[in-house]
């Protein structure tokens, strides 16, 4: 285990391209159009798959391949233009994670459907704030750190090998393209085989251990094997440590006395992980996230200062490399603050004519402050997680638990314990959905900016492109969710049929909010997780100072929280 947070990027030969000051064809109408079409299709597919089978897929690399196949027919296409397409389309893979929160409003009986403009606005505003909050993080986490950003590196490699304009490395690109095609075919064939039930997508074994029980398992996804190669030993080993803590220690202890002498034990183990062990992992992630934020706050502040210095230099007429140009910080700050107006309007529309209307002013003021402060914290943590293990593998639902938990506690302090608990649960989920949008897009934006760094792209153009992706994605999410609701319904919601969608993440987050307002949440599990996190932090600090090894606390927490297979 290296003491750095990641060494994967060096291993695959992805040194950033030389800085440039001359503009190239990059942010074009055809790139926006193509990226928009791909985003609409992939977002719809991800929402469907996420609600139907609980899985979504990363869209950056498929979008890059489609873009290269189409744009190569134009002689003036560039690698940077293809990068804009994949940046726009990448929103489809992360923005669709809003399905982890919003169905909760149906499950608690507050909404009877997904109102188009309210749903689209929440998704769009959260996504745009995710972009603006993560812009100051680029210098701290992308250019100023050694985080591996596995999916960003992989997307850059795909773009490079498909770059027909680079004649100097044409033969090398052909070899690389053949390898990528071979790997893609192998992964696709494996996915088809598992989808057709001709082979298992994962393997697991449940067994007794002492007075309790546990399980061992693993995914057969070739995509995850590829991610494991890119993240490096440090992060991978830390996640294995987290896995051992959950399944080797906590699971046998938590199932002690519950295991029958004979019969199937898989349901008991699975239920214990979902209802107990996962909350302990969330506690570890929470304390590790706070520690991570304290560690990176210095680089973040330096990044903001550098962004301001770059803006002043451009204003004074000095030449600034295109690869170092973000959206100017004053514009970022202005858009962020201006976004609080529609946030406040959405919250007002949500609260008016309800049983908590008399708390309206305090609730809306609290939610706006919460969105600004916690949104920045969440953006930092999710950007760091993306750098560690990639966007598609980040435990976003774990971040959702922390967001819902903290929002519910603050709301309960403001309104007291006598208000309508169902209304407060719904309001908490609605507020959390905005912050959750920030989490998903900041998780994606820094991954895209890593790709851009490696292909000599212009950061501000990518940042604008991702905002386009957010707008495209937010337009298609509400009707797809409404179609799924009408076709299947949601488990636990009024009128749900036998084929109702489980939407487990939304059910989990709803239960957290209900536990807060119903005084039924077991704080002992979260506290135990936090204590484990403190121990891991101490071990990591000792290792970092006394050796070349490390045990990233956030990676340990993610290993505890994520399922074994």
Secondary structure, DSSP 8 states (H G I E B T S, - for coil): --SSS--HHHHTT--------S--S-S-HHHHHHHHHHHHHHHHHHHHHHHHHS-----HHHHHHHHHHHHTTSTT--HHHHHHHHHHHHHHHHHGGGGGTTHHHHHTTS-SS--HHHHHHHHHHHHHHHHHHHHTTIIIIIISS----HHHHHHHHHHHHT-TT-GGGHHHHHHHHHHHHHHHHHHHHHHHHHHTTSS-SEEEEEEEETTEEEEEEEE--HHHHHHHHHH-HHHHHHHHHHHHIIIIIIHHHHTTTT--SSS--HHHHHHHIIIIIHHHHHHHHHHHHHHHHHHHHHHHHHHHHHHHHHHHHHHTT----GGG--S-HHHHHHHHHHHHHHHHHHHHHHHTTSTTGGGHHHHHHHHHHHHHHHHHHHHHHHHHHHHHH-TTTS-HHHHHHHHHHHHHHHHHHHH-SSS-HHHHHHHHHHHHHHHHHHHHHHHHHHHHHHHHHHTT--HHHHHHHHHHHHHHHHHHHHHHHHHHHHHT-BTTSTT--TT-B--HHHHHHHHHHHHHHTT---HHHHHHHHHHHHHHHHHHHHHHHHSS----HHHHHHHHHS---
